């Protein structure tokens, strides 16, 4: 997947994860959160026997969003709650 694809997927996944978790992140942070979430989600899904992020499709968006939610939860756990 191209860099532009990662940015678009990251923006969508980060935005969805922020909405689901009630967080208020900016556009750039959503992209970063989504790209990191895609990597984390890909690792989690691969360990569970699923496929990692495969491109700009609905499955990859779900994997990246779940990964971004995990990243948000971990950041809250280590930062002591909501920011």
Helices and strands as residue ranges (DSSP letters): H 3-21, H 27-47, H 58-79
